Every structure is written in structure tokens, then in C-alpha cells.
Amino acid sequence: MEREKEIEAFKKEKFYRIEAWFGQDQKEFKADLFKVGEEPFIKFGKIKLFDGEYSFSKSIFGKVKEVGDFVSNLETEFEVERVEGREINKTPLPAFTTSKMQQAAARRFGWSGKQTMTLAQRLYEQGLITYHRTDAVYLSPKAVEEFRSYIAKTYGESYVVAKPRFYKNSSKNAQEAHEAIRPTKVAVISPEEIDSKEMKLYELIWKRAVATQAAGARLRNTTWLLKNGTALFKAMGVKVEFDGYYRVSGDKHDDQLLPEVKAGDKIKSKEIKTIETETQPPPRYTDASLVGSMEKQGIGRPSTYAPIISTIIVRQYVEREEGKFKPTTLGAAVSEFLVTNFEKIVSLPFTVNMEESLDKIAAGTLDWKKMMKDFWKDFGKEIKSVEKNAVRVKVATEATGEKCPECKEGDLVIRVGRFGKFISCSRFPDCKYRKSFKEDAGFKCPTCGADGVVRRTKTGKKFYGCSSYPKCKWAGWKKP
């Protein structure tokens, strides 16, 4: 809910970018306007968020006339002012923790945390991976040696990092009761008798873990600075000189080569483009970014990330819109009530402290009875105060533009209930008229051609069906 408020408060600003396109040796490449005189063309801004900071960028040109005047004064010929080259060494990421596995699966396959954990549980039960609920990044010395031996035999000695690579956890809340997620046997690359989704996750885990012991990748970056009057443009190219761990992880890094030039050379542009764009507000959370934020803030543990997200979806506090979480009117009302009446309890610091207390109880360094007694001393008073003084929060409704056919006085509105949206009278509870709401899903039924609609199971999980039900019984978890 806080992110939605931040998005609504963000003021978008229109601005313009300028690109110069060149063609040489049958290849195209572009250079972006970098400086105008001594002034940077792109400026950066920061805003404080509920869970950190958000950076955004914009150019110095915010009006179409000023950018048009600037472009009209540019020549088609550019002079190479400087050519810079440097080598970059890239090292592999640590083997997966639970949160990083969920984030990677969400980005790569679009899976929810719950789906990823279900698949990981199956792999664990079959003895294919180590325990999948962990916040540790370290690997056992035995596993490290097995990975190094496998890389040497499969790819050659040059692909093995000189010394065993070990990682340290940067999170102060990490319990590290188990090692990072890895395959139990490095030689098992394509396990038999697992389905396609399990195979996808296994390969993701295998490549990430084994790649930790591969040599780093070496890249060569090339930068051109091109002068055109007072304008300075920048073109960038990259070439992979040694693929290193990319070979193991399967990461792809396409070369973006620039032609050979030297300072003082003149090159002609094919086209100078003006691109209109605008500053973007902070993005809504995805499964991946929400898990990342919870981990960063110390909320939850590896075993609870997926259940937390599943709970707010099933209770319809949020809904997915193009893979991103958007609070529902019900979620907004619940948030308002809790923040108004239990501000301390739902705050980040309280939640983090509670997690730390639970860790201490698990470790035997804190007495749970004393902790609960201290907690209830204040919370019990808050409960009584809220029961006596709390003001009922109304859940916002959406107008349909129709009158209630039963009482003839109220308007029909869309509400959110346990099983999804429904239509009722605005005079509820005085008028109890109610009917189902068919939420258009934006597709045609593959069986009968009627409109597809969004429906929900008894547990609140969203699925898709036919608007002609029960005549047509087509249904599916995904849009056809």
C-alpha cells in the first residue's frame, strides 16, 4: 500500500533524449548525447521510499521547441574526440539462498514464490538438491571440490578459478543453519523422471551453484566520445574476451562491437533521433522485488516469504496486474485500519525486532513466556482501546452507472468479497440485492467463443473461465 501511495505522489515530467545513429562496415551503432558544453545532458533525482530510495533520470530538455532548436544546429559529421578501452572482470554470483532462488525463478519463468517452493520441495524429496529453505551463501568444502573437478574435466583447467571461491553473507539477520541451495550430485545434469518445470528449476540451481567455482569472465569495454559543436555524444561497445563462468551458467553476453577508429577521425551520422519520454514512478512490486525487499528489511525468513505473499493474494488484499502487485480496495481499507489503530505493530522496526526475538527464542537465549508477557502488556491495552474507539473503515466501491432493480433507490456498485468481486446495492445492508460480477479477462473462450472472465476458487486463487458457464465449462489457470 505504501508503494501505491508513492506511485500516486510521483509527478511525471516529460523530457527528450537524443541519439545519433551511424553505419559503418554494414553495421549500425548509436551514440547518446552525453554533455552539452560542460553540463551533463542526463540529470538524476532521488526520492525516499518506505523501504529505501528510488533513483530516476531526466534530460535537460523538457520542451519540444528547445530540443528541436538544438538538433537543428547539429552537423551530420562528428569528430572522434577520444577512444577509451578497459578490461572488466566479472565474477559469478553466490549459489542460491531461498529468496534469491524465488527471485530468479520469478524473473526467468514468471513463477510465484509458492510455485517455486513447491517445485523445490519435490526436488529435495527426490534427493536432487540440498535443503531449499536457507539464507546461507556458503557451500561445503566437499561440494566446492566436486564442482571444481567437474569444471576442469568438462571445460578445461582454464575455466576453474585459481583458488576455491567462498562467499560470505552480507545480511546481519542471516541464520545460516544450512548451506546454500545446490545439486547433491554435480554429475547429475538432467535427472530422469522429473517434469519439465522441475527440470527448469533444477537446471537453474545447478548452473548457479556450479558456476561459483568457474573462472571469472573477461570483457573489453570500448567507449567513444564524439564531438559535434558544443555537444558530446557517447558510444559504447563490449566484447567478451574470455567467457569464463558464462560457459557454465549459460549466461549470454552478446558482443556489441564498435568499428576501429582513432581520435581525430570524422564519421557521418545516418540519422539523429529525438525520443520523447517521461520520468517513471517507482515500480509496483513483483514476486521477485517483494521477496528482495522483505529480505533487505529483515521481514520474514526463508520458510515464510512464499506463504506471506500467498496470504495477501488469497485474502484479496492485492491482485496481480501484468505480473505486478496492485492493492485492492479491500487491501487499502485493511491497511488504513491497521495503520490508524496499530501503527506500532505494523511498522517495519517492530516487525524486524519481533523476528530477532523469535530467532533468540529458537536459539534458547530468550524466554518466550517473558517475551509474550512484555508484548501483551501494551498490545492488550491497544486491543481494548481499538474495540472501544475504532471507527469503521469503509471499503471503496466502484460505480456501475446502474440503479438497483430491487429497491429502486440505491445504485449498483462493485464490491470485493471473499470470492472476488460482486455487484450489490449501495444501500447495503438496508437493501441486500446482490448478483455475481463477471470480470472481463480480455480474451475469447477457446471452446465456444464467448467472453473470457476472471473467477476465483474457494481459497481465493484466481483462474479463468467462460462467461457462458454452466453451458460452457472451459476453465484454465492461464489465458489461452
N, C-alpha and C positions, 0 to 999 in steps of 0.2 A: 504493500500500500504506500509505503514511503517513496518507493521508486516511481510510482504513478504520479504522486504529488510533485516530485522533482521534474518529471517529464512535462507535466502541465504548466509548471512555473517557468520552464525554459523558453526564452524568447528567440525564435529563429530569425536569422539575419541572412539576407541574400548576398552572395558575393560571386566573383568571377575568377576563374583560373585561366591561364594562357599556356598553350602548348605549341611548340614548333616541331613540325614533322619533317624528317629528312629521308632520302632514299639513296643508298649508295651500294653498289655491287648487288643489286636486285633485292636488298633487304631494307626494311623500314625500321626506323627507331625514332624516338621522340625525346625532346628536351623540355623541361618545365621551367617557367620563369622563376628565378631564384632570388634576384635582387633588382631593385630599381635605384640606381645610384648607390648610396650606402645603406639604403633602407631595405630590410628583409621584405620580400613580397608576401610571405605567409607569416601570420602572427598567431600566437597560441594563447588560449584562455583556459582558466581553471575554475571549477566551481566545487564547493564542498558538498558531499553527499552524505546520506545516512550511514553508509558503510565505507567511506573513503573519499577519494577525489575523482573528478572526471575532467579530462582534458579534451579540448576541441580546437579546431583551427579555422581560420578565415583569411582571405587575402586583403590587401589594402584597397582593392577596387570593389565598391559596393553599388555603383551606379553604372548602367549600361552605356551612358554617354562618355563617362571618363575612361572606361575600358576601351570603348570604340575609338576614341581620340588617340589613346596610347598605341593601340595596334596599328592604326593608320600611319603612324610615324615610324614603324619598324621597317627595316630593309629586308629584302629576301635573302641577302647574303650575310652570313655570320662568320666571325673570326674566332678561331680556337685560341683562347687566352691561356689555358693551362690543361694539361693532361696529368691526372694523378692515378697511381695504381698502388694497391696494398693487398697483402695476403691476410686472409681471415681464417682462423682455426675454429671449427665448431665441434663441440663435444656432445655426446648423446645425453639425453635426459635420464634420470634415475628410473629404475623399474617402478611399476605402478604401486601406489597406495590405493585404497578403496576409492577415495574421492577423485584421484587423477584417472583411475580406470573408468569411473562413471562419466567424467567429463569427456574423455577421449571417445568413448562409445557414443555419447550424445552428439558430439561434433561429427564423427565419422559415419555413424549409422542412423542417427536421429532417435536413438533409444532413450527411454526414461530410465531413471536410476533403478526403479523396481525391476524393470525388464532385464537390465544388465546384471543385477544381483541374482536374479532367478537363474539366468544362464550360468553365471559364475558358480553358483551353488551346485549345479549339475556337474560342471567340470571338476569341482572339488570332490564331490561324492564319487566320481569315477577315478579319482587319484591322478588327474592330469595336471592340476595346479596346486600350489600351496594355499594356505588359508587366505580367503579373499576379504576378510574384514580386518584391515590393518592400516595403521598410519605410519608405518616404518618404511624407510627407503633403503635400508641395508640388505645385503644378500649374504648368505653363509659363505665362508671361505671355500667350502666344497663345491657349491654351485658356481662360484666365480671361476674356479679352476676348470670345471667341466665346460663352461661357456668358452673360456679361452682356448681350450683344447679343440673344441668343435670348430671355432672360427679359423684356427690355424689349419686344420685338416680340410675344411670346406673352401676357404677363400685364400689361404696362404698366410705365411707368417707376417707379412707386411700389414695385414688387416687386424692384427692383435695389438692392443695398446701395450706400450713398453712395460709398464708396471700395472698390477691389478688395480682397477679403479673402484674405490669405495666412496659412498655418498653419506653425507650427514644430514639429519633432519633439521630444517630451519624453524620449525614450529615449536614453540615453547610448550604447547599443550599435547604434543605427541607422546603417546604411552609406549609405543614400540614394543608391545608384547609379542608380536610376530614379525617375521621378516617380510620384505616386500613381496608382492604377488609375482610368481614366476612359474614356469613349467617345472614339473617334478623330474622330467627326463628330457634333456635337451635334444636327444636323438629322435624323439617323437615329434615330428613336424606336422604330420597330417593324421591325427588319430582316427581309427576306424570306429564306426557305429556311433558317431555323433552327428546331429543335424547341421544344416547349413549355418544357422545363427550361432550355434555353439562353436562351430569351426571358425567363424569370423572373429569371435571374441578370443578364442584360443590363439589364433594367429596374431592378434593384436598384443596379447600378453607375451607370447613367445618372442616376437620381434623386439618389443620394448626391453624385455629383460636381457636377452642375449646380446643386444646391441650395446649394452653398458660396458662390455669388455672389448669392444672393437675400437680401433684407432680413430682419432678424430678426422673429420673431413676438412680438406683444404680448399678454400675458394679464393679466386683472384678477382677483386673488385676494381673496376676501372671507372673513373669519373672524368667527364669533360666539362669544362666551363667555357661557354660560348658567349661572345660579346656581340651586342647589336645596339649601337648608340650607348645610351645610359643603362640599357637592360643587360642583365647577366642571366643566362639560361644554364641549366644543369642537366646533363645526360648521364645515365648510369648503366653500366654493364657488369655482368658477372660470368665467370667461367669456373666450373668445378675442375680443379687440377688433380685431386685425389678424392674419390668418393667415400673412402673410409667406412664409417658406421652406416652410411646411407645404403651400402650394399647389403647389410644385414637387416636393417629396419624397413627397407623398401621405400624410404622417403625419396621423393623425386624432387630434383632441383634442376630445372631446365636452364641451359646456358642462355644468357642474353648478351650476345657479343656485339661490341661496337667496332667499326672499321678502324684500321690503323691510321692515326693522324698525329701531327705534332703541333706544338704551339706556333701560331702564325699562319697556319693553313686557313684557307677560306672555303666554306661549304655553303651551298644554296639550299634553302628550305623548300620543300614541296608545298607546304601549307602551314598557315598559322591559325590555330583554332582557339576560339573563345568558348569556354564551358561555363554555363550558368549553374550554380549550385547554392546550397544554403547550409548554415551551421546545423548540426544534428544534436538533438537532446540525448541524454543518457539512454542507452537501450534498455528495453524490458529484459528481465531475466529469462534465460533459457535454463534447461535442466543443468547444463554444464556450468554456466556462470553462477547459478544459485548455489550449487554444491560448493563451488570455489569460494563464494562469499561466506558461506557458513563455516567452511574450514578456516578461512582467514580470520573470521571474528571469534572463533572458538566456540561456535554453536553446534551442538550435536557431536557425534562420534561416528567412526566408520560404519558401525552397525545401524545407525539411526538416520543417516542422510536420506536414503530412499524412502523409509517409512514416513518421515516428516513431510516430504514432498507429496507422497501418495495421499496422506491425510488431508492436506489442504485442497487437493483436487477432488477427492471423494466427497468432502463436505461442501464442495462447490464455493469455496472462498476465492478460488482462482479458476480460470479456464485457459486452455491453450489456444492461441491465435497465431497462426503461421509459425508454430514451434516456440512461441514466447508466452510467458505467463502474464495474464491480464486479470486484475482483481474484478470480481463480480460485484453487483450491488449488495449482495449478501455479505461478501467478504469485506466490503467497505464499511458496512454497518457494524459488523463484528469488531473490526479494527477500531472504529470510532468509540464503541462502547468500552472496549478493553483499555485503550489508551486514556480515555476520560476517567475511568474508575479504578484502573490498576496500572497506573503509569510506571511505577517502580518494577512491578512484577514482569511486565512485558518489555522492559528496557534491555538493551544489549549487555550493559555491565552486570545486571542481576543474573541474566542467563549464563554469562561466562563464569561468574562466581559460583553459581549453582553447579555447573559442570565440573568445576575444580573441586567442589566439596564432595560430589559423588565419586570423583576419582580417588580422593583421600579416604572415603569410606571403603571403597573397593580395595585400597592398599592397606587398610587397617590402621590408618593414622588419625582417623576422626570417628568419634562415636555417633552413629546415625540417630540415636534417640535424642542426644543433646542437640544435634543439628536441627531435627524436626521440631523440637521444643522451642528453640530460638526462632525458627522460621514462623511457627504458628502463633507466637506471641503477638506479632504485628499483623500477620495475614488474617488471623481470626477476627481482629478488630475491623480490618478493612472489609471483610465479608459482611459483617453485621451492618456496617455503615452503608455499604452499597445496597444491601437488601432493604434498608430503610429509606435511603435518599436517592437512589439511582433514578435517572429519567430514562424512560423507554426510548430506544433509538428506532426510528422508522427506516425500513429498508426501502430505498428508492425504487420507484416503478417506472415502466416505460409505457407511454400512452399509445393506444392503437387507433384513436380517432373514431371509435365506435361507442354507441350508447349501450348500456346494459339492457338486454332484452327481457330481463325478469322484473326489475324494479322500475325501469324506465327513467330513473333519476341519475344513477351513477354512470361513470364512464368505464369502459373496459380497459384494463391495464395489464401489462405483462409483469408477473412476479417470478421470483426464484424460490423453488421449494426443494424438498429433499430429493426428488427425482427429476429435477430440471425445471425449465421454465413452464409456466402455465398462465392461463388468462382468467382473471376474476374481476369482480366489480370493485370500483374504487371505494364503495361504501362498506366494504367488509370491515367488521363482522356483522353489521346490520343486515347486509344483503350477502347471501352465501353462494351466489351464482358463480359457477366455475366450469371451465372447459379446457381441454388439452391445447397446448400450443405447438404448432408444427414449425420448427426452426429450419428454414431453408438451408441446405448444405451446399448448394451451388453445383449440383450435377443431376443428371437424369438416371433413373433406375435402369440398370443394365438388363433387367428381366422384362419389365413392362413399359418403360419409357416415361413413367410418372416422375414427379419431382422427388429428389432425394432429400431426406430430412435427418436432423440430429436427434438421437434418442439417448436414453441413459438406462443402465441396468439398475437393479435394486440397491447395489452398493455405490451407485453414483458414477460408474465408469461410462464414458461416452462411447457410443458406437453409431453407425449409420444404418438407416433403414429406408423403406419405401413409404411415401405418403399415402399410398393406396392400401396399406395394411388394414384389415387382415386379408383382403383379396389377394394381395401380393406379399409374400413372406420373405422377400430378399432382405438380407442384412449382412453387414460386414464391419470389421474394426477399422478398415481404411476405405477412403473414397475409391470408387472403381476407376 
